[in-house]
Amino acid sequence: MILGIGNDMRGDDGLGSILAQKLSILENENITVFDGKTVPENFTGAIKRENPSHIILLDAVEMNKSPGHIKLVSIEEIANYSISTHAMPLSFLIKYLESTTPAEIMLLGIQPENMNLICEISPKIQESLNYVLKLFKHVLKNF
């Protein structure tokens, strides 16, 4: 399962949501994609019903790296980073999913450049999005 998170009205903060929308074309009987936008907690019921083996969260993560930096953030590391602009801290969502599903949970974070209101995705972030899309398409096409 893939859960994109982000606010597409805040520039690069929308990257998780944008990725989920683009990855939805890969959906099949083995892969489910949700665009959680700024309220990923609203999808916990649907996630539990799907009973996934893995959940990949996609989000903008402030890691003090150069814009576009991509990192698979371990669950233990999440407290060390600023995770986007959501109503509920992502750590709460993860703890809930860990307690209600058998899934292995991962966070794929991308360092944002600009999260101002009503901005487009930054060019450097768009490059990272394209790279992640290509990677997912390659990995998931035979899944």
Secondary structure, DSSP 8 states (H G I E B T S, - for coil): -EEE---TTSGGGGHHHHHHHHHGGG--SS--EEE-TT-GGGGHHHHHHH--SEEEEEEEEE-SS-TT-EEEE-GGGGGGSEETT-SS-HHHHHHHHHHH---EEEEEEE--S---TT----HHHHHHHHHHHHHHHHHHTT-
